[in-house]
């Protein structure tokens, strides 16, 4: 599928953690979903900086 399609992903977190992320997202003028995406992208970038690029095989 082309474009900016994002596969839905269910994530279970405590209500307390969700509320804190929601608070941070509001401070950053982002949706909670976009805040989580931002956090995860930063985590992966930091991991790759320390351990090298992660190569993911695609079906393309």
Secondary structure, 3 states (H helix, E strand, C coil): CCCCCCCCCCCCCCHHHHHHHHHHHHHCCCCHHHHHHHHHHHHHHHHHHHHCCCCCCCCC
